[in-house]
Amino acid sequence: MNCRGCAAPLSLPLIDLGTSPPSNAYVHADRLEQAEQWVPLKVAVCEQCWLVQTEDYTSADRLFDAEYAYFSSFSSTWLNHAERYVAEMSERFGLSADSRVVEIAANDGYLLQYVAARGIPCLGVEPTRSTAQAAREKGLEIRELFFGRDTATQLRSEGWSADLMAANNVLAHVPDINDFLAGFATLLKPTGVATFEFPQLLTLMAGAQFDTLYHEHYSYLSLTAVQTLCERNGLEVFDVRQLSTHGGSLRVFVQRKDGQRRAVLPAVQQQLQTELVAGVKTAEYYATLAPAAERIKHDLLRFLLQAKADGKRVVGYGAAAKGNTLLNYAGVKADLLAWVADANPHKQGKFLPGSRIPIVAPAQIEIDKPDYVLVLPWNLLQEVSQQLAQVRQWDGRFVIAVPELKVL
Protein backbone atom coordinates (compact mmCIF):
# COMPACT_ATOMS: atom_id res chain seq x y z
CA MET A 1 0.00 0.00 0.00
CA ASN A 2 1.12 3.55 -0.72
CA CYS A 3 0.64 6.55 1.58
CA ARG A 4 -2.77 8.18 1.10
CA GLY A 5 -1.10 11.54 1.68
CA CYS A 6 2.00 11.58 -0.53
CA ALA A 7 1.80 8.20 -2.35
CA ALA A 8 5.17 6.97 -1.01
CA PRO A 9 5.37 3.22 -0.27
CA LEU A 10 4.48 2.33 3.33
CA SER A 11 7.18 0.29 5.03
CA LEU A 12 7.04 1.16 8.77
CA PRO A 13 4.40 -0.78 10.74
CA LEU A 14 2.87 0.79 13.84
CA ILE A 15 0.62 -1.99 15.14
CA ASP A 16 -1.31 -5.07 14.03
CA LEU A 17 -4.55 -5.54 16.00
CA GLY A 18 -5.57 -8.71 14.20
CA THR A 19 -8.98 -8.81 12.57
CA SER A 20 -12.33 -7.37 13.63
CA PRO A 21 -15.56 -6.06 12.16
CA PRO A 22 -15.90 -2.30 11.57
CA SER A 23 -16.31 -0.75 15.01
CA ASN A 24 -19.67 0.89 14.36
CA ALA A 25 -21.27 -2.10 12.59
CA TYR A 26 -23.65 -2.97 15.45
CA VAL A 27 -25.50 -6.25 15.00
CA HIS A 28 -29.31 -6.45 14.95
CA ALA A 29 -30.90 -9.21 17.01
CA ASP A 30 -32.44 -10.77 13.91
CA ARG A 31 -29.02 -10.98 12.25
CA LEU A 32 -27.18 -12.90 14.94
CA GLU A 33 -27.22 -16.02 12.78
CA GLN A 34 -25.46 -14.17 9.96
CA ALA A 35 -21.71 -13.84 9.55
CA GLU A 36 -20.01 -10.50 10.11
CA GLN A 37 -17.37 -8.95 7.93
CA TRP A 38 -14.04 -9.39 9.73
CA VAL A 39 -11.12 -7.52 8.19
CA PRO A 40 -7.51 -6.85 9.26
CA LEU A 41 -6.85 -3.83 11.44
CA LYS A 42 -3.29 -2.76 10.69
CA VAL A 43 -1.75 0.70 11.01
CA ALA A 44 1.42 1.91 9.31
CA VAL A 45 3.55 5.08 9.19
CA CYS A 46 4.75 6.95 6.10
CA GLU A 47 8.42 7.78 6.52
CA GLN A 48 8.20 10.57 3.93
CA CYS A 49 5.37 12.78 5.24
CA TRP A 50 4.87 11.02 8.63
CA LEU A 51 1.17 10.41 8.14
CA VAL A 52 0.03 7.49 10.32
CA GLN A 53 -2.71 5.51 8.59
CA THR A 54 -4.85 2.41 8.62
CA GLU A 55 -4.22 -0.01 5.79
CA ASP A 56 -7.24 -0.22 3.45
CA TYR A 57 -9.36 -3.37 3.62
CA THR A 58 -12.89 -1.99 3.32
CA SER A 59 -14.61 0.95 1.60
CA ALA A 60 -15.95 4.16 3.17
CA ASP A 61 -19.52 3.57 1.96
CA ARG A 62 -19.59 0.29 3.92
CA LEU A 63 -18.32 1.99 7.06
CA PHE A 64 -20.58 5.05 6.91
CA ASP A 65 -23.86 3.50 5.82
CA ALA A 66 -27.56 4.26 6.40
CA GLU A 67 -27.47 2.52 9.80
CA TYR A 68 -24.45 4.39 11.16
CA ALA A 69 -25.11 4.55 14.90
CA TYR A 70 -22.79 7.24 16.26
CA PHE A 71 -24.91 10.22 17.37
CA SER A 72 -22.95 13.11 18.90
CA SER A 73 -25.81 14.59 20.93
CA PHE A 74 -25.87 11.81 23.52
CA SER A 75 -22.80 13.25 25.27
CA SER A 76 -23.42 16.35 27.37
CA THR A 77 -19.66 16.96 27.44
CA TRP A 78 -19.57 17.09 23.66
CA LEU A 79 -22.63 19.33 23.41
CA ASN A 80 -21.03 21.80 25.82
CA HIS A 81 -17.86 21.70 23.75
CA ALA A 82 -19.82 22.44 20.56
CA GLU A 83 -21.71 25.35 22.13
CA ARG A 84 -18.45 26.91 23.37
CA TYR A 85 -16.92 26.47 19.93
CA VAL A 86 -19.74 28.35 18.23
CA ALA A 87 -19.51 31.19 20.75
CA GLU A 88 -15.74 31.48 20.38
CA MET A 89 -15.74 31.37 16.57
CA SER A 90 -18.61 33.86 16.34
CA GLU A 91 -16.70 36.36 18.47
CA ARG A 92 -13.25 35.79 16.98
CA PHE A 93 -14.32 35.95 13.33
CA GLY A 94 -17.30 38.29 13.61
CA LEU A 95 -19.94 35.89 12.37
CA SER A 96 -23.38 37.37 11.79
CA ALA A 97 -26.59 36.99 9.78
CA ASP A 98 -24.53 37.97 6.72
CA SER A 99 -22.10 35.06 7.19
CA ARG A 100 -22.21 31.48 5.94
CA VAL A 101 -21.17 28.52 8.12
CA VAL A 102 -20.75 25.05 6.66
CA GLU A 103 -20.04 22.03 8.83
CA ILE A 104 -18.56 18.91 7.30
CA ALA A 105 -19.70 15.74 9.07
CA ALA A 106 -22.58 17.55 10.76
CA ASN A 107 -23.79 14.29 12.33
CA ASP A 108 -27.10 14.85 14.18
CA GLY A 109 -26.86 18.63 14.28
CA TYR A 110 -25.09 18.72 17.65
CA LEU A 111 -23.09 21.83 16.60
CA LEU A 112 -25.11 23.59 13.90
CA GLN A 113 -28.07 23.92 16.25
CA TYR A 114 -26.06 26.53 18.14
CA VAL A 115 -25.12 28.32 14.91
CA ALA A 116 -28.75 28.46 13.83
CA ALA A 117 -29.79 29.74 17.28
CA ARG A 118 -27.58 32.79 16.66
CA GLY A 119 -29.36 33.54 13.39
CA ILE A 120 -26.31 32.65 11.28
CA PRO A 121 -27.14 30.87 7.99
CA CYS A 122 -25.65 27.39 8.09
CA LEU A 123 -25.49 24.16 6.14
CA GLY A 124 -24.40 20.66 7.16
CA VAL A 125 -22.82 18.01 4.96
CA GLU A 126 -23.41 14.53 6.39
CA PRO A 127 -23.26 11.26 4.40
CA THR A 128 -24.96 8.96 6.92
CA ARG A 129 -28.73 8.88 6.56
CA SER A 130 -29.52 8.10 10.19
CA THR A 131 -27.71 11.11 11.63
CA ALA A 132 -28.65 13.42 8.74
CA GLN A 133 -32.32 12.77 9.45
CA ALA A 134 -31.83 13.55 13.14
CA ALA A 135 -30.23 16.87 12.15
CA ARG A 136 -33.13 17.71 9.83
CA GLU A 137 -35.52 17.11 12.70
CA LYS A 138 -33.75 20.01 14.45
CA GLY A 139 -34.72 22.24 11.51
CA LEU A 140 -31.25 22.22 9.93
CA GLU A 141 -30.43 22.10 6.22
CA ILE A 142 -28.37 18.99 5.50
CA ARG A 143 -26.87 17.60 2.29
CA GLU A 144 -26.46 13.84 2.39
CA LEU A 145 -23.11 13.68 0.61
CA PHE A 146 -19.48 12.71 1.03
CA PHE A 147 -17.39 15.87 0.89
CA GLY A 148 -14.62 16.61 -1.57
CA ARG A 149 -13.61 18.95 -4.38
CA ASP A 150 -16.66 18.15 -6.55
CA THR A 151 -19.09 18.57 -3.65
CA ALA A 152 -17.46 21.89 -2.77
CA THR A 153 -17.76 23.14 -6.35
CA GLN A 154 -21.45 22.24 -6.36
CA LEU A 155 -22.12 24.00 -3.03
CA ARG A 156 -20.17 27.09 -4.12
CA SER A 157 -22.34 27.37 -7.22
CA GLU A 158 -25.39 27.33 -4.93
CA GLY A 159 -24.15 30.31 -2.91
CA TRP A 160 -22.58 28.45 0.04
CA SER A 161 -19.07 29.91 -0.12
CA ALA A 162 -18.18 29.86 3.57
CA ASP A 163 -16.88 32.33 6.12
CA LEU A 164 -16.35 29.41 8.52
CA MET A 165 -16.09 25.70 7.83
CA ALA A 166 -16.11 23.37 10.83
CA ALA A 167 -14.81 19.83 10.66
CA ASN A 168 -14.79 18.07 14.03
CA ASN A 169 -13.44 14.54 14.19
CA VAL A 170 -13.77 13.93 10.47
CA LEU A 171 -10.32 14.60 8.98
CA ALA A 172 -9.22 11.20 10.26
CA HIS A 173 -12.29 9.55 8.70
CA VAL A 174 -11.68 10.25 5.00
CA PRO A 175 -9.93 7.81 2.66
CA ASP A 176 -8.96 10.44 0.06
CA ILE A 177 -7.60 13.10 2.37
CA ASN A 178 -6.17 15.23 -0.46
CA ASP A 179 -9.51 15.50 -2.27
CA PHE A 180 -11.20 16.28 1.04
CA LEU A 181 -8.83 19.15 1.89
CA ALA A 182 -9.00 20.51 -1.65
CA GLY A 183 -12.74 20.85 -1.08
CA PHE A 184 -12.07 23.31 1.74
CA ALA A 185 -9.81 25.42 -0.47
CA THR A 186 -12.65 25.42 -3.03
CA LEU A 187 -15.56 26.31 -0.72
CA LEU A 188 -13.91 28.84 1.60
CA LYS A 189 -14.26 32.52 0.81
CA PRO A 190 -10.93 34.33 0.29
CA THR A 191 -11.34 35.64 3.86
CA GLY A 192 -12.77 32.39 5.21
CA VAL A 193 -11.47 30.12 7.97
CA ALA A 194 -11.72 26.38 8.43
CA THR A 195 -11.11 24.52 11.67
CA PHE A 196 -10.25 20.86 12.03
CA GLU A 197 -10.42 19.05 15.35
CA PHE A 198 -8.88 15.59 15.74
CA PRO A 199 -7.30 13.40 18.43
CA GLN A 200 -3.61 14.19 18.23
CA LEU A 201 -0.93 11.62 17.62
CA LEU A 202 1.23 12.75 20.57
CA THR A 203 -1.43 11.88 23.15
CA LEU A 204 -2.31 8.66 21.36
CA MET A 205 1.28 7.51 21.66
CA ALA A 206 1.92 8.89 25.16
CA GLY A 207 -1.30 7.39 26.53
CA ALA A 208 -1.13 4.09 24.62
CA GLN A 209 -4.55 4.94 23.18
CA PHE A 210 -4.54 2.07 20.71
CA ASP A 211 -8.29 1.67 21.14
CA THR A 212 -8.76 4.84 19.06
CA LEU A 213 -7.47 2.83 16.11
CA TYR A 214 -10.31 1.42 14.04
CA HIS A 215 -11.33 1.02 10.42
CA GLU A 216 -13.35 4.25 10.30
CA HIS A 217 -10.18 6.17 11.24
CA TYR A 218 -8.09 6.16 8.10
CA SER A 219 -5.49 8.59 9.51
CA TYR A 220 -3.92 9.44 12.91
CA LEU A 221 -2.78 12.99 12.82
CA SER A 222 0.06 15.18 13.98
CA LEU A 223 0.32 18.84 13.07
CA THR A 224 3.48 17.85 11.21
CA ALA A 225 1.48 15.69 8.81
CA VAL A 226 -1.54 18.02 8.65
CA GLN A 227 0.55 21.05 7.74
CA THR A 228 2.11 19.15 4.83
CA LEU A 229 -1.30 17.95 3.65
CA CYS A 230 -2.77 21.45 3.84
CA GLU A 231 0.07 23.03 1.90
CA ARG A 232 -0.32 20.40 -0.81
CA ASN A 233 -3.98 21.34 -1.18
CA GLY A 234 -3.97 25.13 -1.19
CA LEU A 235 -4.39 25.73 2.53
CA GLU A 236 -2.23 27.33 5.22
CA VAL A 237 -2.26 26.59 8.96
CA PHE A 238 -2.24 29.87 10.90
CA ASP A 239 -3.15 28.78 14.45
CA VAL A 240 -3.46 25.68 16.61
CA ARG A 241 -4.95 25.00 20.04
CA GLN A 242 -4.65 22.12 22.48
CA LEU A 243 -7.97 20.56 23.54
CA SER A 244 -8.84 18.02 26.22
CA THR A 245 -11.51 16.29 24.10
CA HIS A 246 -11.13 12.62 23.14
CA GLY A 247 -8.21 12.18 25.49
CA GLY A 248 -6.22 15.02 23.91
CA SER A 249 -6.96 16.76 20.60
CA LEU A 250 -5.81 19.63 18.41
CA ARG A 251 -7.92 22.36 16.84
CA VAL A 252 -6.15 23.56 13.73
CA PHE A 253 -7.13 26.83 12.01
CA VAL A 254 -6.50 27.09 8.26
CA GLN A 255 -7.02 29.64 5.51
CA ARG A 256 -6.66 29.72 1.74
CA LYS A 257 -3.09 30.27 0.57
CA ASP A 258 -4.41 32.51 -2.21
CA GLY A 259 -6.78 34.48 0.06
CA GLN A 260 -6.50 37.43 2.41
CA ARG A 261 -4.11 35.71 4.77
CA ARG A 262 -3.84 36.20 8.51
CA ALA A 263 -0.48 36.13 10.24
CA VAL A 264 0.73 32.68 11.31
CA LEU A 265 0.70 32.65 15.10
CA PRO A 266 3.63 31.36 17.21
CA ALA A 267 1.54 28.43 18.49
CA VAL A 268 2.00 26.70 15.13
CA GLN A 269 5.79 26.58 15.29
CA GLN A 270 5.64 25.69 18.99
CA GLN A 271 3.49 22.65 18.28
CA LEU A 272 5.67 21.56 15.36
CA GLN A 273 8.76 21.84 17.58
CA THR A 274 7.07 19.84 20.34
CA GLU A 275 6.33 17.06 17.87
CA LEU A 276 9.85 17.15 16.46
CA VAL A 277 11.39 16.83 19.94
CA ALA A 278 9.00 13.98 20.77
CA GLY A 279 10.29 12.10 17.74
CA VAL A 280 7.40 12.01 15.27
CA LYS A 281 9.91 12.05 12.40
CA THR A 282 11.80 9.01 13.68
CA ALA A 283 10.98 5.32 13.30
CA GLU A 284 11.92 4.67 16.94
CA TYR A 285 9.06 6.85 18.20
CA TYR A 286 6.48 4.39 16.89
CA ALA A 287 7.94 1.26 18.48
CA THR A 288 6.24 1.62 21.88
CA LEU A 289 2.55 1.28 20.99
CA ALA A 290 2.36 -2.43 20.16
CA PRO A 291 3.89 -3.66 23.45
CA ALA A 292 1.75 -1.20 25.42
CA ALA A 293 -1.41 -2.53 23.73
CA GLU A 294 -0.43 -6.08 24.58
CA ARG A 295 0.11 -5.12 28.23
CA ILE A 296 -3.30 -3.44 28.40
CA LYS A 297 -4.96 -6.49 26.85
CA HIS A 298 -3.37 -8.86 29.34
CA ASP A 299 -4.20 -6.64 32.33
CA LEU A 300 -7.84 -6.39 31.27
CA LEU A 301 -8.15 -10.13 30.76
CA ARG A 302 -6.58 -10.86 34.14
CA PHE A 303 -9.04 -8.50 35.82
CA LEU A 304 -12.09 -9.98 34.08
CA LEU A 305 -11.02 -13.57 34.71
CA GLN A 306 -10.32 -12.88 38.39
CA ALA A 307 -13.66 -11.11 38.80
CA LYS A 308 -15.44 -14.10 37.29
CA ALA A 309 -13.53 -16.49 39.55
CA ASP A 310 -14.55 -14.37 42.56
CA GLY A 311 -18.21 -14.43 41.56
CA LYS A 312 -18.25 -10.71 40.74
CA ARG A 313 -20.42 -9.25 37.98
CA VAL A 314 -18.77 -6.92 35.45
CA VAL A 315 -20.72 -4.88 32.91
CA GLY A 316 -19.66 -2.16 30.50
CA TYR A 317 -20.79 1.38 29.86
CA GLY A 318 -20.60 3.11 26.49
CA ALA A 319 -20.97 1.09 23.30
CA ALA A 320 -18.24 3.19 21.74
CA ALA A 321 -16.05 2.39 18.76
CA LYS A 322 -12.93 2.55 20.93
CA GLY A 323 -14.47 -0.03 23.24
CA ASN A 324 -15.08 -2.36 20.32
CA THR A 325 -11.45 -2.12 19.27
CA LEU A 326 -10.36 -3.00 22.81
CA LEU A 327 -12.81 -5.87 23.33
CA ASN A 328 -12.16 -7.49 19.97
CA TYR A 329 -8.40 -7.20 20.30
CA ALA A 330 -8.59 -8.79 23.76
CA GLY A 331 -11.13 -11.42 22.66
CA VAL A 332 -13.65 -10.45 25.37
CA LYS A 333 -17.14 -11.92 25.03
CA ALA A 334 -20.36 -11.84 27.08
CA ASP A 335 -19.11 -14.55 29.46
CA LEU A 336 -16.68 -11.97 30.91
CA LEU A 337 -18.61 -8.76 30.24
CA ALA A 338 -22.32 -9.44 30.65
CA TRP A 339 -23.64 -6.44 28.72
CA VAL A 340 -22.85 -2.84 27.83
CA ALA A 341 -25.19 0.02 28.67
CA ASP A 342 -25.50 3.00 26.34
CA ALA A 343 -27.74 6.09 26.38
CA ASN A 344 -28.15 6.04 22.60
CA PRO A 345 -31.49 4.34 21.80
CA HIS A 346 -30.22 3.63 18.27
CA LYS A 347 -27.75 1.16 19.81
CA GLN A 348 -29.96 -0.36 22.51
CA GLY A 349 -31.28 -3.81 21.67
CA LYS A 350 -28.38 -4.45 19.29
CA PHE A 351 -25.09 -6.27 19.90
CA LEU A 352 -21.50 -5.09 19.77
CA PRO A 353 -19.75 -6.05 16.53
CA GLY A 354 -17.47 -9.03 16.92
CA SER A 355 -17.93 -9.71 20.61
CA ARG A 356 -21.76 -9.93 20.24
CA ILE A 357 -22.15 -8.45 23.74
CA PRO A 358 -25.73 -7.13 24.14
CA ILE A 359 -26.37 -3.38 24.41
CA VAL A 360 -28.95 -2.28 26.99
CA ALA A 361 -30.36 0.97 28.37
CA PRO A 362 -28.52 2.57 31.35
CA ALA A 363 -31.50 1.76 33.60
CA GLN A 364 -30.29 -1.85 33.59
CA ILE A 365 -27.40 -0.83 35.84
CA GLU A 366 -29.80 0.11 38.63
CA ILE A 367 -31.66 -3.18 38.17
CA ASP A 368 -28.65 -5.51 38.12
CA LYS A 369 -26.42 -3.60 40.54
CA PRO A 370 -23.12 -4.92 39.12
CA ASP A 371 -19.92 -5.03 41.14
CA TYR A 372 -17.89 -3.29 38.43
CA VAL A 373 -18.73 -0.96 35.54
CA LEU A 374 -16.04 -0.94 32.85
CA VAL A 375 -16.17 2.51 31.22
CA LEU A 376 -15.18 1.89 27.62
CA PRO A 377 -15.10 5.57 26.50
CA TRP A 378 -12.50 6.33 29.18
CA ASN A 379 -12.24 9.94 27.95
CA LEU A 380 -15.78 10.47 29.35
CA LEU A 381 -15.04 8.89 32.74
CA GLN A 382 -15.88 12.02 34.72
CA GLU A 383 -19.20 12.51 32.90
CA VAL A 384 -20.14 8.83 33.22
CA SER A 385 -19.20 8.52 36.90
CA GLN A 386 -21.35 11.57 37.69
CA GLN A 387 -24.31 10.27 35.69
CA LEU A 388 -24.01 6.86 37.36
CA ALA A 389 -23.21 8.07 40.88
CA GLN A 390 -25.76 5.59 42.26
CA VAL A 391 -23.30 2.76 41.55
CA ARG A 392 -21.46 3.79 44.72
CA GLN A 393 -24.59 3.10 46.79
CA TRP A 394 -24.09 -0.68 46.51
CA ASP A 395 -20.28 -0.41 46.67
CA GLY A 396 -19.96 -0.80 42.92
CA ARG A 397 -16.76 0.48 41.34
CA PHE A 398 -15.79 2.00 38.02
CA VAL A 399 -12.98 0.54 35.93
CA ILE A 400 -10.98 1.81 32.95
CA ALA A 401 -8.45 -0.19 30.95
CA VAL A 402 -6.61 2.52 28.99
CA PRO A 403 -3.91 3.73 29.40
CA GLU A 404 -3.66 1.30 32.30
CA LEU A 405 -6.12 -0.74 34.31
CA LYS A 406 -7.60 1.28 37.15
CA VAL A 407 -10.35 0.29 39.61
CA LEU A 408 -11.82 3.51 40.97
ChimeraX attribute file (.defattr): number of C-alpha atoms within 10 A of each C-alpha:
attribute: neighborCount
match mode: 1-to-1
recipient: residues
	/A:1	11
	/A:2	12
	/A:3	22
	/A:4	23
	/A:5	23
	/A:6	16
	/A:7	12
	/A:8	14
	/A:9	14
	/A:10	19
	/A:11	13
	/A:12	15
	/A:13	18
	/A:14	20
	/A:15	21
	/A:16	14
	/A:17	22
	/A:18	12
	/A:19	16
	/A:20	23
	/A:21	23
	/A:22	25
	/A:23	23
	/A:24	24
	/A:25	22
	/A:26	27
	/A:27	21
	/A:28	17
	/A:29	12
	/A:30	8
	/A:31	11
	/A:32	12
	/A:33	7
	/A:34	9
	/A:35	8
	/A:36	16
	/A:37	13
	/A:38	15
	/A:39	15
	/A:40	19
	/A:41	22
	/A:42	20
	/A:43	22
	/A:44	23
	/A:45	26
	/A:46	24
	/A:47	18
	/A:48	15
	/A:49	19
	/A:50	23
	/A:51	27
	/A:52	28
	/A:53	26
	/A:54	26
	/A:55	21
	/A:56	17
	/A:57	11
	/A:58	15
	/A:59	11
	/A:60	16
	/A:61	11
	/A:62	12
	/A:63	19
	/A:64	22
	/A:65	15
	/A:66	14
	/A:67	15
	/A:68	20
	/A:69	20
	/A:70	20
	/A:71	20
	/A:72	19
	/A:73	18
	/A:74	15
	/A:75	16
	/A:76	12
	/A:77	15
	/A:78	17
	/A:79	16
	/A:80	13
	/A:81	15
	/A:82	21
	/A:83	16
	/A:84	14
	/A:85	16
	/A:86	19
	/A:87	14
	/A:88	12
	/A:89	16
	/A:90	17
	/A:91	11
	/A:92	9
	/A:93	14
	/A:94	11
	/A:95	21
	/A:96	16
	/A:97	11
	/A:98	10
	/A:99	19
	/A:100	22
	/A:101	26
	/A:102	26
	/A:103	23
	/A:104	26
	/A:105	26
	/A:106	28
	/A:107	28
	/A:108	28
	/A:109	29
	/A:110	23
	/A:111	26
	/A:112	29
	/A:113	18
	/A:114	18
	/A:115	27
	/A:116	17
	/A:117	9
	/A:118	15
	/A:119	13
	/A:120	18
	/A:121	20
	/A:122	22
	/A:123	24
	/A:124	27
	/A:125	21
	/A:126	25
	/A:127	23
	/A:128	25
	/A:129	19
	/A:130	20
	/A:131	24
	/A:132	26
	/A:133	18
	/A:134	18
	/A:135	24
	/A:136	15
	/A:137	12
	/A:138	14
	/A:139	13
	/A:140	22
	/A:141	17
	/A:142	25
	/A:143	20
	/A:144	17
	/A:145	16
	/A:146	18
	/A:147	21
	/A:148	21
	/A:149	18
	/A:150	15
	/A:151	17
	/A:152	21
	/A:153	16
	/A:154	13
	/A:155	18
	/A:156	16
	/A:157	10
	/A:158	9
	/A:159	10
	/A:160	21
	/A:161	23
	/A:162	26
	/A:163	22
	/A:164	25
	/A:165	26
	/A:166	26
	/A:167	21
	/A:168	20
	/A:169	17
	/A:170	18
	/A:171	24
	/A:172	21
	/A:173	20
	/A:174	20
	/A:175	20
	/A:176	14
	/A:177	20
	/A:178	18
	/A:179	15
	/A:180	20
	/A:181	22
	/A:182	21
	/A:183	20
	/A:184	31
	/A:185	26
	/A:186	24
	/A:187	28
	/A:188	25
	/A:189	21
	/A:190	18
	/A:191	16
	/A:192	24
	/A:193	26
	/A:194	24
	/A:195	20
	/A:196	20
	/A:197	22
	/A:198	24
	/A:199	25
	/A:200	20
	/A:201	24
	/A:202	20
	/A:203	15
	/A:204	22
	/A:205	17
	/A:206	12
	/A:207	16
	/A:208	21
	/A:209	21
	/A:210	22
	/A:211	22
	/A:212	22
	/A:213	24
	/A:214	26
	/A:215	29
	/A:216	23
	/A:217	18
	/A:218	24
	/A:219	29
	/A:220	26
	/A:221	22
	/A:222	23
	/A:223	23
	/A:224	21
	/A:225	22
	/A:226	21
	/A:227	19
	/A:228	18
	/A:229	21
	/A:230	22
	/A:231	14
	/A:232	15
	/A:233	20
	/A:234	19
	/A:235	25
	/A:236	24
	/A:237	25
	/A:238	20
	/A:239	20
	/A:240	23
	/A:241	13
	/A:242	15
	/A:243	16
	/A:244	10
	/A:245	16
	/A:246	19
	/A:247	17
	/A:248	17
	/A:249	22
	/A:250	23
	/A:251	20
	/A:252	21
	/A:253	21
	/A:254	26
	/A:255	27
	/A:256	26
	/A:257	17
	/A:258	12
	/A:259	16
	/A:260	12
	/A:261	16
	/A:262	16
	/A:263	9
	/A:264	15
	/A:265	12
	/A:266	11
	/A:267	14
	/A:268	20
	/A:269	16
	/A:270	12
	/A:271	19
	/A:272	17
	/A:273	13
	/A:274	14
	/A:275	17
	/A:276	13
	/A:277	10
	/A:278	13
	/A:279	14
	/A:280	24
	/A:281	20
	/A:282	12
	/A:283	15
	/A:284	9
	/A:285	13
	/A:286	19
	/A:287	15
	/A:288	14
	/A:289	19
	/A:290	16
	/A:291	12
	/A:292	18
	/A:293	23
	/A:294	15
	/A:295	16
	/A:296	21
	/A:297	21
	/A:298	13
	/A:299	16
	/A:300	24
	/A:301	18
	/A:302	12
	/A:303	18
	/A:304	21
	/A:305	14
	/A:306	13
	/A:307	16
	/A:308	15
	/A:309	9
	/A:310	9
	/A:311	10
	/A:312	13
	/A:313	18
	/A:314	26
	/A:315	23
	/A:316	26
	/A:317	27
	/A:318	24
	/A:319	31
	/A:320	21
	/A:321	25
	/A:322	20
	/A:323	24
	/A:324	29
	/A:325	27
	/A:326	25
	/A:327	24
	/A:328	21
	/A:329	21
	/A:330	19
	/A:331	14
	/A:332	20
	/A:333	17
	/A:334	14
	/A:335	12
	/A:336	19
	/A:337	21
	/A:338	15
	/A:339	23
	/A:340	29
	/A:341	22
	/A:342	21
	/A:343	17
	/A:344	20
	/A:345	14
	/A:346	15
	/A:347	26
	/A:348	19
	/A:349	14
	/A:350	20
	/A:351	23
	/A:352	27
	/A:353	26
	/A:354	26
	/A:355	19
	/A:356	19
	/A:357	25
	/A:358	24
	/A:359	26
	/A:360	24
	/A:361	16
	/A:362	18
	/A:363	12
	/A:364	14
	/A:365	20
	/A:366	12
	/A:367	8
	/A:368	10
	/A:369	19
	/A:370	20
	/A:371	18
	/A:372	22
	/A:373	26
	/A:374	24
	/A:375	25
	/A:376	26
	/A:377	23
	/A:378	22
	/A:379	16
	/A:380	18
	/A:381	17
	/A:382	11
	/A:383	14
	/A:384	18
	/A:385	17
	/A:386	10
	/A:387	11
	/A:388	17
	/A:389	12
	/A:390	14
	/A:391	20
	/A:392	13
	/A:393	9
	/A:394	11
	/A:395	11
	/A:396	18
	/A:397	18
	/A:398	22
	/A:399	23
	/A:400	20
	/A:401	22
	/A:402	23
	/A:403	18
	/A:404	17
	/A:405	16
	/A:406	14
	/A:407	13
	/A:408	11
